[in-house]
């Protein structure tokens, strides 16, 4: 058990769910239950999720297809964010898992300076995995004594990300002038590790003892305020699933920074047209193979099929796609009732 874990480190959704089932639970009970769940998540990943994670990586990296103009629509919304002065400079991209929101966002790296940051908890079976230093970043912000100190922490990280990106990009251009540094950051693990080590070093701040935060949504509020102070240089894209939409648009009672700054929030980007977007990617000869089924619905199913090993039979691919669907829809576990 982690002795440093406090109630502020436990997600609100977990706390609410646990209290509903255990009305007399103490803070220590909640912390202990959360730690046990995290340990179980790690076990699930090791025993049943590691193969799915590897296969998700293959599916994530198939050739990008965009027959419905998702990327064009996203770029239009980003332009609106850049052109408005009375709104916060971020856009929330909301959609369920497997619809292409992260992949489409990463495709922006082909045209724009782009740094991808992923916060995932230990034991998560999602893909892409958490980026280096993301745990440190979130911990620094959450452990600030108040939202003002948290904003300073967030601003320090953002400034360091921007300055490190420019420094590393210039070095990269000298050695590989034909490639884009932002794409190398996404594709080369060592590049990513070196970049985030440099970001952490460039912050130039010694760790200080802090009082655990007690305010709701502190990390979100701090990042939003820090982004706004860097408005001339940065636009934030925040992606998440519908289950976490509350974290991207907290109620005003938990988010007074919206009133303090007198700024509006851009409406989330929700683009449902990616449903069935791979439905034309099949020949008549494949009818009955299973591909004629998985090409519908979330693009992840069709991408998974396309990324399968060449030696896999259609029956194997269909069975594995169904297994993936269960795995994703049940929150990253293979422990479902076979009956």
C-alpha positions as CSV (number, residue, x, y, z in Angstrom):
1,X,0.0,0.0,0.0
2,X,1.2,3.5,-0.8
3,X,1.5,5.4,2.5
4,X,1.6,8.7,0.7
5,X,-1.8,8.3,-1.0
6,X,-4.5,10.7,0.3
7,X,-8.2,11.0,-0.4
8,X,-7.4,13.8,-2.8
9,X,-5.6,11.2,-5.0
10,X,-8.7,9.1,-5.3
11,X,-11.0,9.9,-8.3
12,X,-14.3,11.4,-7.4
13,X,-16.2,8.8,-9.4
14,X,-14.6,6.0,-7.3
15,X,-15.4,7.8,-4.1
16,X,-19.0,8.4,-5.0
17,X,-19.5,4.8,-6.2
18,X,-17.8,3.3,-3.0
19,X,-19.9,5.5,-0.6
20,X,-23.1,4.4,-2.3
21,X,-22.3,0.8,-1.4
22,X,-20.6,1.6,1.9
23,X,-22.4,4.5,3.5
24,X,-20.4,4.4,6.8
25,X,-17.0,4.2,5.0
26,X,-14.1,6.3,6.5
27,X,-11.5,8.1,4.4
28,X,-9.1,5.2,5.2
29,X,-11.6,2.7,4.0
30,X,-11.9,4.5,0.7
31,X,-8.2,4.8,0.2
32,X,-7.6,1.2,1.0
33,X,-10.4,0.0,-1.4
34,X,-8.9,2.2,-4.1
35,X,-5.4,0.9,-3.6
36,X,-6.8,-2.7,-3.8
37,X,-8.6,-1.9,-7.0
38,X,-5.4,-0.4,-8.5
39,X,-3.4,-3.5,-7.5
40,X,-6.1,-5.7,-9.1
41,X,-5.9,-3.5,-12.3
42,X,-2.2,-4.2,-12.5
43,X,-2.8,-7.9,-12.1
44,X,-5.5,-7.8,-14.9
45,X,-3.1,-6.0,-17.2
46,X,-0.3,-8.5,-16.6
47,X,-2.5,-11.6,-16.9
48,X,-5.1,-10.7,-19.6
49,X,-4.5,-7.2,-20.9
50,X,-0.9,-7.2,-22.1
51,X,-1.7,-9.0,-25.3
52,X,-4.6,-6.7,-26.0
53,X,-2.4,-3.7,-25.3
54,X,0.2,-4.9,-27.9
55,X,-2.5,-5.6,-30.4
56,X,-4.1,-2.2,-29.8
57,X,-0.8,-0.6,-30.7
58,X,-0.8,-2.4,-34.0
59,X,-4.4,-1.3,-34.7
60,X,-3.6,2.2,-33.6
61,X,-0.8,2.4,-36.2
62,X,-2.7,1.2,-39.3
63,X,-2.9,3.7,-42.2
64,X,-5.1,6.6,-41.2
65,X,-8.4,6.6,-43.0
66,X,-10.8,9.6,-42.9
67,X,-13.7,9.2,-45.3
68,X,-16.0,11.4,-43.2
69,X,-13.8,14.4,-42.8
70,X,-13.1,14.1,-39.1
71,X,-9.7,15.8,-39.3
72,X,-11.0,18.7,-41.4
73,X,-13.9,19.3,-38.9
74,X,-11.5,19.2,-36.0
75,X,-9.1,21.7,-37.6
76,X,-12.0,24.1,-38.2
77,X,-12.9,23.9,-34.5
78,X,-9.3,24.5,-33.5
79,X,-9.2,27.6,-35.8
80,X,-12.2,28.9,-33.9
81,X,-10.4,28.4,-30.6
82,X,-7.4,30.3,-32.0
83,X,-9.5,33.2,-33.3
84,X,-11.5,34.0,-30.2
85,X,-10.4,36.2,-27.4
86,X,-13.3,35.8,-25.0
87,X,-12.9,32.0,-24.5
88,X,-10.4,29.7,-22.8
89,X,-7.9,28.4,-25.3
90,X,-8.7,24.7,-25.1
91,X,-11.1,22.3,-26.8
92,X,-12.5,19.2,-25.2
93,X,-12.9,16.3,-27.6
94,X,-15.5,13.9,-26.2
95,X,-16.2,10.4,-27.6
96,X,-16.3,6.8,-26.4
97,X,-13.3,4.6,-26.7
98,X,-12.4,3.3,-30.1
99,X,-13.9,6.1,-32.3
100,X,-10.6,7.7,-33.4
101,X,-10.3,10.8,-31.3
102,X,-6.8,10.2,-30.1
103,X,-5.6,8.9,-33.5
104,X,-7.1,11.9,-35.3
105,X,-5.5,14.3,-32.8
106,X,-2.1,12.7,-33.3
107,X,-2.5,13.1,-37.1
108,X,-2.3,16.9,-36.4
109,X,1.4,16.4,-35.8
110,X,1.8,16.1,-39.6
111,X,1.0,19.8,-39.9
112,X,1.3,21.5,-36.6
113,X,3.7,21.6,-33.6
114,X,2.2,19.0,-31.4
115,X,3.0,17.5,-28.0
116,X,1.0,14.5,-26.8
117,X,0.5,14.1,-23.0
118,X,-1.4,11.1,-21.7
119,X,-2.5,10.6,-18.1
120,X,-3.3,7.0,-17.3
121,X,-3.4,5.3,-13.9
122,X,-1.2,2.4,-13.1
123,X,-2.6,-0.8,-14.5
124,X,-4.5,0.8,-17.3
125,X,-4.9,-1.3,-20.4
126,X,-5.6,1.6,-22.7
127,X,-3.5,2.7,-25.6
128,X,-1.5,4.9,-26.1
129,X,0.2,4.3,-22.7
130,X,0.8,7.1,-20.2
131,X,3.6,9.5,-21.4
132,X,6.8,9.9,-19.3
133,X,6.5,12.3,-16.4
134,X,2.7,12.5,-16.6
135,X,2.4,11.0,-13.1
136,X,4.9,13.6,-11.8
137,X,3.0,16.4,-13.5
138,X,-0.4,15.4,-12.1
139,X,1.0,14.8,-8.7
140,X,2.7,18.2,-8.5
141,X,-0.5,19.9,-9.5
142,X,-2.8,17.9,-7.2
143,X,-0.5,18.3,-4.1
144,X,-0.4,22.1,-4.3
145,X,-2.0,23.8,-1.2
146,X,-4.5,25.7,-3.3
147,X,-5.5,26.4,-6.9
148,X,-3.2,29.4,-7.2
149,X,-0.1,27.3,-6.3
150,X,-1.4,24.5,-8.6
151,X,-1.6,27.0,-11.4
152,X,2.0,28.0,-10.9
153,X,2.9,24.3,-11.1
154,X,0.9,23.8,-14.3
155,X,2.4,26.9,-15.9
156,X,5.9,25.7,-15.1
157,X,5.2,22.4,-16.9
158,X,3.6,24.2,-19.9
159,X,6.4,26.7,-20.2
160,X,9.0,23.9,-20.0
161,X,7.2,21.8,-22.6
162,X,7.1,24.7,-25.1
163,X,10.7,25.8,-24.6
164,X,12.0,22.2,-24.7
165,X,10.0,21.4,-27.8
166,X,11.6,24.3,-29.7
167,X,15.1,23.4,-28.4
168,X,14.8,19.7,-29.3
169,X,13.2,20.4,-32.7
170,X,16.1,22.6,-33.7
171,X,18.5,19.8,-32.8
172,X,16.4,17.3,-34.6
173,X,16.2,19.4,-37.8
174,X,20.0,19.5,-38.0
175,X,20.3,15.7,-37.9
176,X,17.1,14.8,-39.8
177,X,15.9,17.8,-41.9
178,X,13.4,15.8,-43.8
179,X,11.4,14.6,-40.8
180,X,9.0,16.4,-38.4
181,X,10.1,16.4,-34.8
182,X,6.6,16.2,-33.5
183,X,5.9,13.0,-35.4
184,X,9.2,11.5,-34.2
185,X,8.0,12.2,-30.6
186,X,4.9,10.1,-31.2
187,X,6.7,7.2,-33.0
188,X,10.1,6.9,-31.3
189,X,10.0,5.9,-27.6
190,X,13.6,7.0,-26.9
191,X,12.8,10.4,-28.4
192,X,9.8,10.7,-26.1
193,X,11.9,9.7,-23.0
194,X,14.7,12.2,-23.8
195,X,12.1,14.9,-24.4
196,X,10.3,14.5,-21.1
197,X,13.5,14.1,-19.2
198,X,14.6,17.5,-20.6
199,X,11.2,19.0,-19.8
200,X,11.5,17.9,-16.2
201,X,15.0,19.2,-16.0
202,X,14.1,22.6,-17.6
203,X,11.5,23.3,-15.0
204,X,14.4,24.3,-12.7
205,X,12.4,24.1,-9.5
206,X,13.3,22.2,-6.4
207,X,10.6,20.0,-4.9
208,X,8.9,21.6,-1.9
209,X,6.7,20.2,0.8
210,X,3.1,21.0,0.1
211,X,-0.2,20.7,1.9
212,X,-2.6,18.2,0.2
213,X,-5.3,20.0,-1.8
214,X,-8.9,19.9,-0.7
215,X,-10.6,21.6,-3.6
216,X,-12.5,19.7,-6.2
217,X,-11.2,19.7,-9.8
218,X,-8.0,21.4,-8.9
219,X,-5.8,19.8,-11.6
220,X,-8.3,20.7,-14.3
221,X,-8.8,24.3,-13.1
222,X,-5.0,24.8,-12.7
223,X,-4.3,23.6,-16.2
224,X,-7.0,25.7,-17.7
225,X,-5.8,28.8,-16.0
226,X,-2.2,28.1,-17.0
227,X,-3.2,27.5,-20.6
228,X,-5.0,30.8,-20.7
229,X,-1.9,32.6,-19.5
230,X,0.0,31.0,-22.4
231,X,-2.8,31.8,-24.9
232,X,-0.5,33.4,-27.5
233,X,1.5,30.2,-27.9
234,X,-0.6,27.2,-27.0
235,X,-4.0,25.6,-27.7
236,X,-5.0,22.7,-25.5
237,X,-6.9,19.6,-26.8
238,X,-8.4,17.6,-24.0
239,X,-9.7,14.2,-25.0
240,X,-11.7,11.9,-22.8
241,X,-14.6,9.4,-22.9
242,X,-18.2,10.3,-22.1
243,X,-17.8,8.8,-18.6
244,X,-15.3,11.5,-17.7
245,X,-17.0,14.5,-19.3
246,X,-17.7,16.1,-15.9
247,X,-13.9,16.4,-15.4
248,X,-13.7,18.5,-18.6
249,X,-16.6,20.8,-17.8
250,X,-17.0,21.0,-14.0
251,X,-19.9,22.8,-12.4
252,X,-19.3,26.5,-11.6
253,X,-19.5,25.8,-7.9
254,X,-16.4,23.6,-8.3
255,X,-14.8,25.9,-10.9
256,X,-14.8,29.5,-9.9
257,X,-11.9,30.2,-12.2
258,X,-14.4,30.5,-15.0
259,X,-16.0,33.4,-13.3
260,X,-12.7,34.9,-12.1
261,X,-11.4,35.1,-15.6
262,X,-14.7,36.1,-17.2
263,X,-14.1,33.7,-20.0
264,X,-16.4,31.4,-21.9
265,X,-15.8,27.7,-22.6
266,X,-15.8,26.3,-26.1
267,X,-18.4,23.6,-26.6
268,X,-16.9,20.1,-26.8
269,X,-16.1,18.6,-30.1
270,X,-18.3,15.5,-30.6
271,X,-18.2,14.0,-34.1
272,X,-20.4,11.0,-34.4
273,X,-19.8,10.4,-38.2
274,X,-16.9,8.1,-37.5
275,X,-19.5,5.4,-36.6
276,X,-19.5,2.9,-39.6
277,X,-16.8,5.1,-41.4
278,X,-15.0,1.9,-42.5
279,X,-18.1,0.3,-43.9
280,X,-17.0,0.6,-47.5
281,X,-13.6,-1.1,-46.9
282,X,-14.6,-4.6,-48.0
283,X,-14.8,-6.5,-51.3
284,X,-17.6,-8.8,-52.3
285,X,-15.3,-11.8,-51.9
286,X,-15.0,-11.0,-48.2
287,X,-18.8,-11.4,-47.5
288,X,-19.2,-13.9,-44.7
289,X,-15.6,-13.6,-43.5
290,X,-16.5,-11.6,-40.4
291,X,-15.0,-8.5,-41.9
292,X,-18.4,-7.6,-43.3
293,X,-19.6,-7.3,-39.6
294,X,-16.6,-5.7,-37.8
295,X,-16.3,-2.9,-40.4
296,X,-19.5,-1.4,-38.9
297,X,-19.5,0.4,-35.5
298,X,-16.4,1.8,-33.9
299,X,-13.4,2.2,-36.3
300,X,-11.3,0.3,-33.8
301,X,-12.9,-2.9,-34.7
302,X,-12.1,-2.6,-38.4
303,X,-8.6,-1.3,-37.7
304,X,-8.0,-4.3,-35.4
305,X,-9.0,-6.6,-38.2
306,X,-6.7,-4.9,-40.7
307,X,-3.8,-5.1,-38.3
308,X,-4.1,-8.8,-37.6
309,X,-1.2,-11.1,-38.4
310,X,-1.1,-12.5,-41.9
311,X,-1.2,-16.1,-40.6
312,X,-4.5,-15.5,-38.7
313,X,-7.6,-17.1,-40.2
314,X,-10.8,-15.1,-40.6
315,X,-12.3,-17.2,-37.8
316,X,-9.4,-16.2,-35.5
317,X,-9.6,-12.5,-36.4
318,X,-13.4,-12.4,-35.8
319,X,-13.1,-14.2,-32.5
320,X,-10.3,-11.9,-31.4
321,X,-12.3,-8.8,-32.4
322,X,-15.2,-9.9,-30.3
323,X,-12.8,-10.5,-27.4
324,X,-11.4,-7.0,-27.9
325,X,-14.9,-5.5,-27.9
326,X,-15.7,-7.2,-24.6
327,X,-12.4,-6.2,-23.2
328,X,-12.9,-2.5,-24.1
329,X,-16.6,-2.3,-23.2
330,X,-16.0,-3.9,-19.8
331,X,-13.4,-1.4,-18.8
332,X,-10.2,-3.3,-19.6
333,X,-10.8,-6.8,-18.2
334,X,-11.4,-10.3,-19.7
335,X,-13.1,-11.5,-16.5
336,X,-16.7,-11.6,-17.9
337,X,-19.3,-14.2,-17.3
338,X,-19.0,-16.7,-20.1
339,X,-22.6,-17.8,-19.6
